[in-house]
Amino acid sequence: MDSVKLSNSSSAIGINYVRIRPKRNLPSTLTNDMNGTKSFTTLVDNMSVYTGTELKTVDELLATVSPDSLMDFNNDLGISVKDRLGGALTMVVNSSNVLMDNVRTAYAIAEWNKPQKVGEDTLVPLRFVSQYFGVDVQVNGGSAQATVDGQAIVVTKGQALIAGQSYLSPHIQFTSDDVLVPANIVAAIIHKQVYTDRKGRGLIVIGDKTKPFDDALDVVDENIKAKDNEKFYIEEAIKEIVYDRPTGDEAIAQLQNRHAQHPRILATQSDFTRIKSMLGSGEATITKWYEDIRKQGEQNLLLSLPTNDLPDGRRMVSSRQVGPLVINLGMLYHLSDDPLKKEQYKQRIWNEVYTVSQFHDWNEENEFLNTAEFMEGLAIAYDWLYDAWTPEQRGILENAILQKGLVKTLEAYNKNVWWIQTYPRTNNWNAVCNGAAILSLMAIGDVDKDIVLPSGEKVTLQKFGGKVLDIAFNALEDYILLEFTPDGAWAEGPSYWGYTLEYIVKLISSMETALGTSYGYDQTPGLNKTAYFPSYLTGPVGSLNYGDASNGKISSPEELWIAKKFHDRRLASVHLDNKIKYKNAGSELEMLWYEPGSYTPGQKLGRRFQLCLF
């Protein structure tokens, strides 16, 4: 080895990365490897980096790096915007929630009066905003009147007359009880300052401060810490409005108190009953898709059991098999009326998940994505066939999900693993790893049992689950959810968009079916638009490839979940048109989220996407 360079940029505390440079040999000096190729290999085994001048034994190192408590880790950014928003009315485009002098009120604005972005204008409800600042606005049909500081205000379609001065706007819209007016005109009417963030994330602040946030300091720069970057303060304000932000303990308590029956992640028994009813009625699309998944099910019945091999030395590739197989055969189990087929589906699922449960580990050290995917697959099997398993079988799955999945997740958190702080580069690992942990806790988080952690602590599953949720919620809110703003585009490219969205939708959907709420995650700005993203990047021969994404044609089942969530018939139609165009088979999740009356063929598209990358 020629050199080892320890790089510590910007005088940060701790090592940022280790760069290993192999010795540069001339090809003529190299010996042949087993394949007859002249090459060299650099192996780094069990390397530890620590401060000081004295060598330490492995035991000494473990003593220094193992925390006394795994339950003390905290990844809260420690950012507050209360001093910036004092006295102000703060809103977000397309949200009914507001902050009034830092006090959050959910659903304060009527659905038809929510702030909107139209062209370059941000529209806000004049009567609602004025009322907060003590100004009475009367709305009568197509006219609104008020008196401010003795000056007459009249708003009609296309213009606002303020003390005799005309302000024109083609975007003024009257509703049944208010009028949506560009924010700058509203500020002129009530003599307040208005702030909207320049990157279009939808934040609106109306108050006395000219610049509650400095857009010039709203940047993506790994050398600027979160507490010194306006990006995180602007997004903190958005999160305070859009998300309910419970503690993990509160979420677990809600799971316990709701007593939701299994199945309760992704689907409920009523969902399976509804699909079965559509099949019974002969609905054409669902019938075709059922035949598709039935054929896949026959193949899955014959599939070899997963192994814990690492073909490339890093990835346990069988993790990609488990979840899809469980969802496929689990759906068929619920839809079949044939006792023999049901038993076949059930037994094959058990063989799959039991095999995985007996692996020594789920490869958390090399590729935590494998751990997450195994965790998800076993959690869905546990939940969807809950009543079919014996108590002993449920116990095997619970212990595997906990010890090989969730406990390893908490250990990774305590090492401040990189995928809980995916900045400045957005990364799908955040969604996959944290999403799988949340989904798993929605399945088993109310089980009455104690856990002994590697640190020696004995905690209840509820207290343990609350800590995992605290960290996972923070990681998602701080570093990935708002990356869908402003238009739903994704920095990693269309294929990683699909992988990310898969787990974002699964975690939100599972929270909704288990808890009755996703705590506002479904209202993340840009999420309602993101399902159009791949359609605009996909052409006759494939999709536009950037980042290290593939260029295959992208069509995600989660598009139908978004179409259903936001009542977007056009999106549902685009998705179904693409399935026909690409000749794609139907999937279980599409069956779950399909609405028969939502399809109008031949929908046209045309718009632009913006990424907040600067």
C-alpha positions in Angstrom: 0.0 0.0 0.0 1.4 3.3 -1.0 -0.5 5.7 1.3 -3.5 6.1 3.6 -4.9 9.6 3.6 -7.3 10.7 6.3 -9.2 13.7 5.0 -10.9 16.1 7.4 -12.5 18.9 5.3 -13.4 22.3 6.8 -12.0 21.4 10.2 -15.0 19.2 10.9 -14.9 17.1 14.1 -14.1 13.5 13.1 -12.9 11.9 9.9 -15.1 12.6 6.9 -13.7 9.7 4.8 -10.7 7.5 4.3 -9.1 7.4 0.8 -6.9 4.3 0.1 -4.6 4.6 -2.9 -3.1 1.3 -4.2 0.5 1.4 -5.2 0.9 2.3 -8.8 2.7 -0.6 -10.5 3.7 -0.9 -14.2 1.6 -3.6 -15.9 4.8 -5.5 -16.7 5.5 -6.0 -13.0 2.2 -7.5 -12.1 1.6 -11.2 -11.8 -1.3 -13.1 -13.3 -4.4 -13.7 -11.1 -6.4 -16.9 -11.2 -8.1 -15.7 -14.3 -4.9 -15.0 -16.1 -5.4 -11.2 -15.8 -2.6 -8.9 -14.7 -4.2 -6.8 -12.0 -3.8 -5.8 -8.4 -6.3 -5.9 -5.5 -6.4 -3.8 -2.4 -7.9 -5.6 0.6 -8.9 -3.7 3.7 -10.0 -5.9 6.6 -11.4 -4.8 9.9 -9.9 -1.3 9.8 -10.5 1.0 12.7 -9.8 4.7 12.8 -9.4 6.5 16.1 -7.6 9.4 17.6 -4.5 9.2 19.8 -0.9 7.9 19.4 -1.2 4.5 21.0 -2.4 1.3 19.3 -5.5 -0.3 20.9 -6.6 -3.9 21.0 -9.9 -5.0 19.5 -11.5 -5.3 22.9 -10.3 -1.8 23.9 -11.7 -0.4 20.6 -15.1 -2.1 21.2 -15.2 -0.7 24.7 -14.7 2.9 23.3 -17.2 2.7 20.4 -20.0 0.8 22.1 -22.4 3.2 23.7 -23.6 2.6 27.2 -27.2 3.0 26.0 -28.6 2.5 22.5 -31.7 4.3 23.6 -30.0 7.7 24.0 -29.2 8.5 20.4 -30.9 11.6 19.0 -30.7 12.9 15.5 -32.9 16.0 15.9 -31.3 18.9 14.0 -32.0 21.2 17.0 -33.3 23.9 14.6 -36.1 26.4 15.6 -37.8 29.0 13.6 -39.9 30.5 16.4 -37.9 33.7 16.6 -38.4 34.3 12.8 -42.1 33.6 12.7 -43.3 35.4 15.9 -46.5 37.4 15.2 -46.6 36.2 11.6 -49.2 34.2 9.7 -47.3 31.3 8.0 -48.8 29.1 5.3 -47.7 26.6 2.7 -49.1 26.3 -0.8 -51.8 23.6 -1.1 -52.0 23.1 2.7 -55.0 23.9 4.9 -52.7 24.1 8.0 -51.3 27.4 9.3 -49.0 28.8 11.9 -50.4 31.8 13.7 -47.8 33.4 15.8 -46.0 30.0 16.0 -49.2 28.2 17.0 -50.2 25.5 14.6 -53.8 25.0 13.6 -54.7 22.1 11.3 -57.4 22.5 8.7 -57.6 26.2 9.5 -58.2 27.1 5.8 -61.2 25.7 3.9 -60.2 23.2 1.2 -61.4 25.6 -1.6 -59.4 28.5 -0.1 -56.0 26.9 0.2 -53.0 28.9 -1.0 -52.2 28.2 -4.7 -49.3 28.7 -7.1 -50.6 30.0 -10.4 -47.9 30.9 -12.9 -45.5 33.2 -11.0 -48.1 34.3 -8.5 -48.7 32.8 -5.1 -52.4 33.2 -4.2 -53.6 33.4 -0.6 -57.2 33.8 0.8 -57.6 37.6 1.4 -60.4 37.4 3.9 -58.8 34.7 6.0 -55.4 36.5 6.1 -56.9 39.9 6.8 -59.0 38.6 9.6 -55.8 37.3 11.4 -54.4 40.9 11.3 -57.7 42.5 12.5 -59.0 43.6 9.1 -62.6 42.8 8.2 -63.0 42.0 4.5 -66.6 41.5 3.1 -66.9 39.2 0.2 -70.1 39.5 -1.9 -70.2 37.5 -5.1 -67.6 38.8 -7.4 -66.5 41.7 -5.2 -64.6 42.2 -1.9 -64.4 45.4 0.2 -62.5 46.5 3.2 -61.4 49.7 4.9 -57.7 49.8 6.1 -56.4 52.9 7.9 -59.3 54.9 6.5 -58.5 53.8 2.9 -61.1 52.0 0.8 -60.1 48.6 -0.7 -62.1 47.0 -3.5 -61.1 43.7 -5.1 -62.9 42.5 -8.3 -62.0 40.0 -10.9 -58.7 41.0 -12.5 -57.8 43.9 -10.2 -57.5 45.3 -6.7 -58.1 49.0 -6.0 -56.1 50.2 -3.0 -56.7 53.8 -2.0 -57.3 54.7 -5.6 -54.3 52.8 -7.0 -55.0 49.8 -9.3 -53.2 46.5 -8.9 -53.9 44.2 -11.9 -53.8 40.4 -11.8 -55.5 37.9 -14.1 -55.2 35.2 -11.4 -57.6 36.7 -8.8 -60.2 34.0 -8.0 -63.4 34.3 -6.0 -64.7 31.4 -4.0 -67.9 30.9 -2.1 -66.7 32.8 1.0 -63.3 34.4 0.1 -61.1 35.6 -2.7 -57.7 34.3 -3.7 -55.3 37.2 -4.4 -51.6 37.4 -5.2 -49.7 37.5 -1.9 -47.9 40.8 -2.8 -51.3 42.5 -3.3 -52.6 41.2 0.0 -49.5 42.6 1.7 -50.2 46.0 0.1 -53.8 45.8 1.3 -53.1 45.1 5.0 -49.7 46.9 5.1 -47.6 43.8 5.9 -44.5 42.2 4.5 -44.7 39.0 2.5 -42.1 36.4 2.0 -42.2 33.4 -0.4 -39.2 31.1 -0.8 -37.4 31.5 -4.1 -37.1 27.8 -4.8 -40.8 27.3 -5.0 -41.3 25.0 -2.0 -44.4 26.9 -1.1 -43.6 28.7 2.1 -45.5 31.9 2.7 -44.8 34.2 5.6 -46.9 37.4 6.1 -46.0 39.7 9.0 -43.8 42.6 10.0 -40.4 41.1 9.0 -39.1 41.9 5.5 -36.8 38.8 5.3 -37.6 36.1 7.9 -35.3 33.9 5.8 -32.3 34.9 3.7 -32.6 33.2 0.3 -29.0 34.0 -0.5 -28.0 31.5 2.2 -30.4 28.8 1.1 -27.9 26.6 -0.7 -27.0 22.9 -1.1 -23.4 22.8 0.2 -21.9 19.9 2.2 -19.4 22.3 3.8 -22.2 24.3 5.5 -23.7 22.7 8.5 -27.5 22.5 8.9 -27.6 25.1 11.7 -25.8 27.5 9.4 -27.9 26.9 6.3 -31.2 28.7 5.5 -32.3 25.6 3.5 -33.0 23.7 6.8 -34.7 26.7 8.5 -37.1 27.3 5.5 -37.9 23.5 5.5 -38.3 23.5 9.2 -41.1 26.1 8.8 -42.7 24.0 6.2 -42.5 20.8 8.3 -44.0 22.7 11.3 -47.1 23.4 9.2 -47.5 20.3 7.1 -46.6 17.5 9.5 -48.1 16.6 12.8 -44.7 15.6 14.2 -45.6 13.3 17.0 -43.0 11.6 19.1 -42.2 7.9 18.4 -43.8 7.0 21.8 -47.0 8.8 20.8 -47.1 6.9 17.5 -46.7 3.6 19.2 -49.4 4.5 21.8 -51.7 5.3 18.9 -51.0 1.9 17.4 -51.8 0.3 20.7 -54.9 2.3 21.4 -56.4 1.9 17.9 -56.3 -1.9 18.1 -56.3 -2.3 14.3 -56.8 -5.9 13.3 -54.4 -7.7 11.0 -53.9 -7.4 8.1 -53.1 -3.7 8.6 -50.0 -2.8 6.6 -50.6 -1.7 3.0 -53.9 -3.5 3.0 -56.8 -4.4 5.3 -59.3 -7.3 5.1 -61.8 -4.9 3.5 -59.3 -4.2 0.7 -59.0 -7.9 -0.1 -62.8 -8.2 0.0 -63.3 -5.3 -2.3 -60.8 -6.8 -4.9 -62.6 -10.1 -4.6 -65.9 -8.4 -5.3 -64.5 -6.8 -8.4 -63.3 -10.2 -9.6 -66.7 -11.6 -8.9 -68.4 -8.9 -11.0 -66.0 -9.6 -14.0 -64.4 -6.2 -14.0 -62.1 -6.4 -17.0 -58.9 -4.8 -15.8 -58.9 -6.4 -12.4 -59.6 -9.8 -14.0 -56.7 -9.4 -16.4 -54.4 -8.4 -13.6 -55.5 -11.3 -11.4 -54.6 -13.7 -14.2 -51.2 -12.0 -14.4 -50.5 -12.4 -10.7 -51.8 -16.0 -10.7 -49.3 -17.0 -13.4 -46.6 -15.3 -11.4 -47.8 -17.2 -8.4 -47.3 -20.5 -10.1 -43.8 -19.6 -10.9 -43.2 -18.5 -7.3 -44.4 -21.8 -6.0 -41.5 -23.5 -7.8 -38.9 -20.8 -7.0 -35.8 -22.0 -5.1 -35.6 -20.9 -1.5 -33.4 -17.9 -0.7 -29.8 -18.2 0.4 -27.5 -16.0 2.3 -24.8 -16.1 -0.4 -23.0 -12.9 -1.4 -22.4 -13.5 -5.1 -20.5 -10.2 -5.6 -18.9 -10.3 -2.1 -21.2 -7.5 -0.9 -24.9 -8.0 -1.6 -27.2 -10.7 -0.4 -29.3 -10.6 -3.5 -32.0 -13.0 -2.3 -33.4 -10.0 -0.3 -35.0 -8.8 -3.6 -37.0 -12.1 -3.8 -38.7 -12.2 -0.5 -40.9 -9.1 -0.5 -42.3 -9.6 -4.0 -43.0 -13.3 -3.4 -44.8 -12.6 -0.1 -46.9 -9.9 -1.7 -47.8 -12.1 -4.7 -48.7 -15.2 -2.8 -50.2 -13.3 0.0 -52.6 -11.6 -2.3 -53.5 -14.9 -4.0 -54.0 -16.4 -0.5 -56.7 -13.8 0.3 -58.4 -14.0 -3.1 -58.5 -17.7 -3.5 -61.5 -19.8 -2.5 -59.7 -23.1 -3.1 -58.5 -24.6 0.2 -55.8 -26.6 -1.4 -54.3 -23.5 -3.3 -54.6 -21.4 -0.2 -52.6 -24.0 1.7 -50.0 -24.1 -1.1 -49.6 -20.3 -1.0 -49.4 -20.2 2.8 -46.8 -23.0 3.0 -44.6 -21.5 0.3 -44.7 -18.1 2.1 -43.7 -19.8 5.3 -40.9 -21.8 3.7 -39.6 -18.5 2.3 -39.7 -16.4 5.5 -38.7 -19.2 7.9 -35.6 -19.8 5.7 -34.7 -16.1 6.0 -35.4 -16.0 9.7 -32.8 -18.6 10.2 -30.0 -16.8 8.4 -27.2 -15.8 10.8 -27.7 -12.2 9.8 -29.3 -10.0 7.1 -26.0 -8.5 5.9 -26.3 -5.3 7.8 -22.6 -4.7 7.7 -22.2 -4.8 4.0 -25.5 -3.7 2.5 -28.2 -2.4 4.8 -30.7 -2.4 1.9 -30.7 -6.2 2.2 -31.6 -5.9 5.9 -34.4 -3.5 5.1 -35.8 -5.7 2.3 -35.8 -8.8 4.4 -37.4 -6.9 7.3 -40.2 -5.6 5.0 -40.9 -9.1 3.5 -41.2 -10.8 6.9 -43.3 -8.0 8.3 -45.8 -8.3 5.4 -45.9 -12.1 5.7 -46.5 -11.7 9.5 -49.3 -9.2 9.0 -51.1 -10.5 5.9 -51.3 -14.1 7.1 -51.4 -13.2 10.9 -54.5 -15.4 11.6 -53.1 -18.3 9.5 -49.9 -18.6 11.6 -49.6 -20.4 14.9 -48.4 -18.5 17.9 -45.0 -20.2 17.6 -44.7 -19.1 13.9 -45.6 -15.6 14.8 -43.0 -15.6 17.5 -40.3 -16.8 15.1 -41.2 -13.9 12.7 -41.4 -11.3 15.5 -37.9 -12.3 16.8 -36.3 -12.3 13.4 -37.8 -8.9 12.5 -36.6 -7.5 15.8 -33.2 -9.1 16.3 -32.0 -9.2 12.7 -33.8 -6.1 11.5 -35.0 -3.5 14.0 -32.2 -3.9 16.6 -29.6 -3.7 13.8 -31.4 -0.6 12.6 -31.0 1.0 16.1 -27.4 -0.1 16.2 -26.8 1.6 12.8 -28.5 4.8 14.1 -26.1 4.8 17.0 -23.2 4.7 14.6 -24.7 7.8 13.0 -25.0 5.8 9.8 -24.9 7.9 6.6 -28.4 7.1 5.3 -30.1 8.9 8.2 -28.5 12.2 7.0 -28.5 12.0 3.2 -27.2 15.5 2.6 -26.2 17.1 0.3 -27.0 14.3 -2.1 -30.5 12.9 -1.8 -30.4 9.1 -1.6 -32.9 6.3 -1.9 -31.3 4.4 1.0 -33.0 6.9 3.4 -36.5 5.9 2.2 -35.8 2.2 2.0 -34.0 1.6 5.3 -36.2 4.0 7.4 -39.3 3.1 5.5 -38.9 -0.6 6.1 -38.3 0.0 9.9 -41.6 2.0 10.1 -43.5 -0.6 8.1 -42.2 -3.3 10.4 -43.2 -1.5 13.5 -46.7 -1.0 12.1 -46.9 -4.8 12.0 -45.4 -5.8 15.4 -45.1 -2.5 17.4 -48.0 -3.4 19.7 -46.7 -6.9 20.7 -46.3 -7.2 24.4 -42.7 -8.3 24.9 -39.4 -7.1 26.3 -36.1 -6.9 24.3 -32.6 -7.2 25.6 -30.4 -4.9 23.5 -26.7 -5.5 22.6 -25.9 -2.8 25.1 -27.4 -4.9 27.8 -30.5 -2.7 28.3 -33.9 -4.4 28.8 -36.7 -2.4 27.3 -40.3 -3.0 26.2 -41.0 -3.4 22.5 -43.1 -0.2 22.8 -40.3 1.9 24.2 -37.8 0.5 21.7 -40.2 1.0 18.8 -40.8 4.6 19.9 -37.0 5.3 19.8 -36.7 3.8 16.3 -39.7 5.8 15.1 -38.2 9.0 16.5 -35.0 8.6 14.5 -36.7 7.4 11.4 -39.2 10.2 11.4 -36.4 12.8 11.8 -34.3 11.3 9.0 -37.3 11.3 6.6 -38.5 14.7 7.4 -35.1 16.4 7.5 -33.4 14.8 4.5 -35.8 13.2 1.9 -39.5 14.0 2.0 -39.2 17.6 1.0 -36.9 16.7 -1.9 -40.1 16.1 -3.8 -40.6 19.9 -3.9 -41.5 21.8 -5.8 -42.7 19.7 -8.8 -42.1 16.1 -7.8 -38.9 15.6 -9.8 -36.1 13.4 -8.4 -32.4 14.1 -8.4 -31.3 10.4 -8.7 -33.1 9.8 -11.9 -36.2 7.8 -12.8 -35.3 4.3 -11.8 -34.1 5.4 -8.3 -37.2 7.6 -8.2 -39.2 4.4 -8.5 -37.3 2.6 -5.7 -37.6 5.7 -3.4 -41.3 6.2 -4.1 -42.0 2.5 -3.5 -40.9 2.8 0.1 -42.2 6.3 0.7 -45.7 5.1 -0.4 -45.4 1.8 1.5 -44.5 3.6 4.8 -47.3 6.2 4.3 -49.9 3.7 3.3 -48.9 1.4 6.2 -49.2 4.2 8.7 -52.6 5.1 7.4 -53.9 1.5 7.6 -52.3 0.8 11.0 -52.7 4.2 12.7 -55.4 5.9 10.7 -53.0 8.7 9.8 -49.6 9.3 8.2 -49.2 12.5 10.4 -49.2 14.7 7.2 -46.6 12.8 5.2 -49.2 12.2 2.5 -49.4 16.0 2.2 -45.7 16.5 1.5 -45.4 19.3 -1.1 -44.7 17.9 -4.5 -45.8 14.4 -3.7 -49.1 14.9 -5.5 -47.2 15.8 -8.7 -44.3 13.3 -8.6 -46.1 10.4 -10.3 -46.0 12.4 -13.6 -42.2 12.6 -13.4 -41.3 9.3 -15.1 -43.9 9.7 -17.9 -42.3 12.9 -19.0 -38.8 11.3 -19.0 -39.9 8.1 -20.9 -40.0 7.7 -24.6 -40.4 4.9 -27.2 -37.0 3.4 -26.4 -36.5 4.1 -22.7 -36.2 6.8 -20.1 -33.8 9.7 -19.8 -30.9 8.4 -17.7 -29.0 10.7 -15.3 -27.2 10.1 -12.1 -26.4 6.4 -12.2 -30.0 5.4 -13.0 -30.9 2.8 -15.7 -32.7 3.9 -18.8 -35.5 1.3 -18.8 -39.1 2.4 -19.2 -40.5 3.3 -15.8 -44.0 2.6 -14.6 -44.6 2.4 -10.9 -47.7 0.8 -9.1 -47.4 3.7 -6.6 -48.6 6.0 -9.3 -52.1 4.5 -8.8 -51.8 5.1 -5.0 -51.1 8.8 -5.7 -53.9 9.0 -8.2 -56.3 7.6 -5.7 -55.0 9.7 -2.8 -55.3 13.0 -4.7 -58.4 12.0 -6.8 -56.3 12.5 -10.0 -58.2 10.7 -12.7 -55.8 12.0 -15.4 -52.8 10.4 -13.6 -54.7 7.1 -13.2 -55.4 7.2 -17.0 -51.8 7.9 -17.9 -50.7 5.0 -15.8 -53.2 2.6 -17.3 -52.4 3.9 -20.9 -48.7 3.2 -20.2 -49.4 -0.3 -19.0 -51.1 -1.1 -22.3 -48.3 0.7 -24.3 -45.5 -1.1 -22.5 -47.4 -4.4 -22.3 -46.7 -4.6 -18.6 -48.4 -7.3 -16.5 -50.6 -6.2 -13.7 -49.3 -6.3 -10.1 -50.7 -6.9 -6.6 -50.3 -3.3 -5.5 -52.0 -2.0 -8.6 -55.0 -4.2 -7.8 -55.0 -2.8 -4.3 -55.1 0.8 -5.5 -57.1 0.5 -8.7 -60.4 2.4 -9.0 -62.5 1.1 -12.0 -64.1 4.5 -12.8 -60.9 6.4 -13.0 -59.8 5.5 -16.5 -60.2 7.8 -19.5 -57.8 6.7 -22.3 -55.7 9.0 -24.4 -54.8 11.7 -21.8 -52.2 14.2 -23.0 -49.2 15.5 -21.0 -47.1 18.6 -21.2 -45.3 20.5 -18.4 -41.9 21.2 -16.9 -40.2 20.0 -13.8 -37.9 22.0 -11.5 -35.3 20.5 -9.1 -34.0 22.4 -6.0 -30.4 21.5 -6.6 -28.7 24.9 -6.0 
